[in-house]
């Protein structure tokens, strides 16, 4: 199998290079997310049942948000363990980095985006209201990262391609569904702005969580 061209250890570690690498994934993922919003808005709700659309979007948001935690925690631990063998710090970073950046990507930025567009958005933070549901996904994601790093190292180049896309996809779906779940029913009238904003909301937090944070702390732990 041909090795994936992108290797965090071989290429430059600059923020700009990582953004460029993740950019195509963000574009395609947000496109899929907008298709999902269209189906929810016009097919499930029939365009005339906002309560049904809101309920379905709320349920789907939680599903994709929790799945996002699994992918983010797995990717964070995998990146960390490439540069450091400190499993204690790896566990800590594996929990904290997704907790922060998945919240930013999936909830905070969509909330702020809706407010900017004049929508009276409701702030919802799963780590506060549904911690009992959050922790199993985070824990499994961290554990999965350690298992893959230790026992599936030969498969990591191939996994890296698919995991990056899957991570960004579930993040973009969670971010877009947050908008619909909290009342932004006129998103299609502002689809251009929504598209650009979601690319930004997904791209930067996922890049920081997946690569920059674990790499930074892993390299610092080797110097101490």
C-alpha positions as CSV (number, residue, x, y, z in Angstrom):
1,X,0.0,0.0,0.0
2,X,1.3,3.4,-0.9
3,X,2.1,5.5,2.1
4,X,0.0,8.6,2.5
5,X,1.9,11.7,1.5
6,X,1.2,13.6,4.6
7,X,3.4,12.7,7.6
8,X,3.5,15.0,10.6
9,X,7.0,13.9,11.4
10,X,8.5,14.4,7.9
11,X,6.8,17.6,6.8
12,X,6.8,21.1,8.4
13,X,4.8,21.5,11.5
14,X,3.5,24.9,10.6
15,X,-0.1,25.8,11.3
16,X,-0.5,26.9,7.6
17,X,0.6,23.6,6.2
18,X,-1.8,21.7,8.4
19,X,-4.6,24.0,7.4
20,X,-3.9,23.4,3.8
21,X,-3.8,19.6,4.3
22,X,-7.2,19.7,6.1
23,X,-8.8,22.3,3.8
24,X,-10.2,19.9,1.1
25,X,-11.7,17.7,3.8
26,X,-13.5,20.7,5.3
27,X,-14.8,21.7,1.9
28,X,-16.3,18.3,1.0
29,X,-17.6,17.7,4.5
30,X,-19.5,21.0,4.7
31,X,-21.0,20.3,1.3
32,X,-22.3,17.0,2.6
33,X,-23.6,18.8,5.7
34,X,-25.5,21.3,3.6
35,X,-27.2,18.5,1.7
36,X,-28.2,17.0,5.1
37,X,-29.7,20.3,6.2
38,X,-31.6,20.5,2.9
39,X,-33.1,17.1,3.4
40,X,-34.1,17.8,7.0
41,X,-35.6,21.2,6.1
42,X,-37.5,20.2,3.0
43,X,-38.1,16.5,3.1
44,X,-38.5,15.4,6.7
45,X,-40.2,18.6,7.7
46,X,-41.9,19.1,4.4
47,X,-40.9,22.8,4.7
48,X,-43.9,23.4,7.0
49,X,-43.1,21.6,10.3
50,X,-40.2,23.5,12.0
51,X,-40.9,21.6,15.3
52,X,-40.2,18.3,13.6
53,X,-37.1,19.6,11.9
54,X,-35.8,21.1,15.2
55,X,-36.4,17.8,17.1
56,X,-34.7,15.6,14.4
57,X,-31.8,18.1,14.2
58,X,-31.4,18.1,17.9
59,X,-31.1,14.3,18.1
60,X,-28.8,14.1,15.1
61,X,-26.6,16.9,16.5
62,X,-26.0,14.9,19.7
63,X,-25.2,11.7,17.7
64,X,-22.6,13.5,15.5
65,X,-21.2,15.5,18.4
66,X,-20.5,12.4,20.4
67,X,-19.0,10.6,17.4
68,X,-16.9,13.7,16.9
69,X,-15.4,13.2,20.4
70,X,-14.4,9.6,19.5
71,X,-12.6,10.6,16.3
72,X,-11.0,13.7,17.9
73,X,-9.8,11.8,21.0
74,X,-8.4,9.0,18.8
75,X,-6.6,11.4,16.5
76,X,-5.2,13.4,19.4
77,X,-3.7,10.4,21.2
78,X,-2.3,8.9,17.9
79,X,-0.5,12.2,17.1
80,X,0.7,12.6,20.7
81,X,2.1,9.0,20.9
82,X,4.1,9.6,17.7
83,X,6.2,12.1,19.5
84,X,6.1,11.1,23.2
85,X,5.7,7.9,25.2
86,X,4.2,9.6,28.3
87,X,0.9,7.8,28.5
88,X,-0.3,9.8,31.5
89,X,0.1,13.1,29.6
90,X,-1.3,11.4,26.5
91,X,-4.5,10.5,28.5
92,X,-4.8,14.1,29.8
93,X,-4.4,15.7,26.4
94,X,-6.6,13.0,24.8
95,X,-9.5,14.1,27.1
96,X,-8.9,17.9,27.4
97,X,-8.1,18.8,23.7
98,X,-11.3,17.3,22.3
99,X,-13.3,18.6,25.2
100,X,-12.3,22.1,24.3
101,X,-12.1,22.1,20.5
102,X,-15.1,19.9,19.8
103,X,-17.1,22.3,21.9
104,X,-15.8,25.3,20.0
105,X,-16.4,23.6,16.6
106,X,-19.7,22.0,17.2
107,X,-21.4,24.4,19.6
108,X,-19.7,27.7,20.3
109,X,-19.0,28.8,16.8
110,X,-22.4,27.8,15.4
111,X,-24.0,29.6,18.3
112,X,-22.0,32.7,17.6
113,X,-22.7,32.5,13.9
114,X,-26.4,32.3,14.5
115,X,-26.3,35.3,16.8
116,X,-24.3,37.3,14.2
117,X,-27.1,36.5,11.7
118,X,-29.7,37.8,14.1
119,X,-31.1,34.5,15.2
120,X,-31.9,34.2,18.9
121,X,-29.8,31.0,19.4
122,X,-29.9,28.9,22.5
123,X,-26.5,28.0,24.0
124,X,-26.2,24.3,24.7
125,X,-23.1,22.7,26.2
126,X,-23.1,18.9,26.4
127,X,-20.2,18.8,28.9
128,X,-22.4,20.6,31.3
129,X,-25.9,19.1,30.7
130,X,-25.0,15.6,29.5
131,X,-21.6,14.7,30.9
132,X,-22.8,11.1,31.6
133,X,-23.2,10.7,27.8
134,X,-20.1,12.5,26.9
135,X,-17.6,10.6,29.0
136,X,-18.1,7.1,27.4
137,X,-17.4,8.5,24.0
138,X,-14.3,10.4,25.1
139,X,-13.0,7.4,27.1
140,X,-13.4,5.0,24.2
141,X,-11.8,7.5,21.8
142,X,-8.7,7.8,24.1
143,X,-8.5,4.1,24.5
144,X,-8.8,3.5,20.8
145,X,-6.0,5.9,20.2
146,X,-3.6,4.0,22.4
147,X,-4.7,0.6,21.0
148,X,-4.2,1.8,17.4
149,X,-0.9,3.4,18.2
150,X,0.4,0.2,19.8
151,X,-1.0,-2.6,17.8
152,X,-1.9,-1.2,14.4
153,X,1.1,1.0,13.6
154,X,1.4,-0.5,10.1
155,X,-2.1,0.6,9.2
156,X,-1.8,4.2,10.4
157,X,-0.8,5.8,7.1
158,X,-4.1,4.5,5.5
159,X,-6.1,5.2,8.7
160,X,-4.8,8.8,8.7
161,X,-6.4,9.5,5.3
162,X,-9.8,8.1,6.4
163,X,-9.7,9.4,10.0
164,X,-9.0,13.0,9.0
165,X,-11.9,13.0,6.6
166,X,-14.2,11.2,9.0
167,X,-13.2,13.6,11.8
168,X,-13.9,16.7,9.8
169,X,-17.2,15.2,8.4
170,X,-18.8,14.4,11.7
171,X,-17.6,17.8,13.0
172,X,-19.2,19.6,10.1
173,X,-22.4,17.7,10.5
174,X,-22.6,18.5,14.2
175,X,-21.9,22.2,13.6
176,X,-24.5,22.5,10.8
177,X,-27.1,20.5,12.8
178,X,-26.6,22.8,15.8
179,X,-27.7,25.7,13.7
180,X,-30.9,23.9,12.6
181,X,-31.6,22.5,16.1
182,X,-31.5,25.9,17.6
183,X,-33.8,27.8,15.3
184,X,-31.8,28.9,12.2
185,X,-34.5,27.8,9.8
186,X,-33.7,30.5,7.2
187,X,-30.1,29.2,6.7
188,X,-30.8,28.5,3.0
189,X,-31.4,32.2,2.4
190,X,-27.9,32.8,3.6
191,X,-26.3,29.6,2.2
192,X,-23.2,31.3,0.9
193,X,-22.3,32.9,4.2
194,X,-23.2,29.7,6.1
195,X,-21.0,27.6,3.8
196,X,-18.0,29.9,4.4
197,X,-18.6,30.2,8.1
198,X,-18.9,26.4,8.6
199,X,-15.7,25.8,6.7
200,X,-13.9,28.1,9.1
201,X,-15.7,26.7,12.1
202,X,-14.7,23.1,11.2
203,X,-11.2,23.6,9.7
204,X,-9.4,25.5,12.4
205,X,-10.6,23.8,15.6
206,X,-10.2,20.3,14.1
207,X,-6.7,21.1,12.9
208,X,-5.6,22.4,16.2
209,X,-7.2,19.5,18.1
210,X,-5.9,16.7,15.8
211,X,-2.4,17.9,15.3
212,X,-1.1,21.1,16.9
213,X,-2.1,20.6,20.5
214,X,-0.9,17.0,20.9
215,X,2.3,17.7,18.9
216,X,3.1,20.8,21.0
217,X,2.7,19.0,24.4
218,X,4.4,15.8,23.2
219,X,7.5,17.7,22.1
220,X,7.5,19.7,25.3
221,X,7.3,16.5,27.4
222,X,10.4,15.1,25.6
223,X,12.4,18.2,26.6
224,X,11.6,17.9,30.3
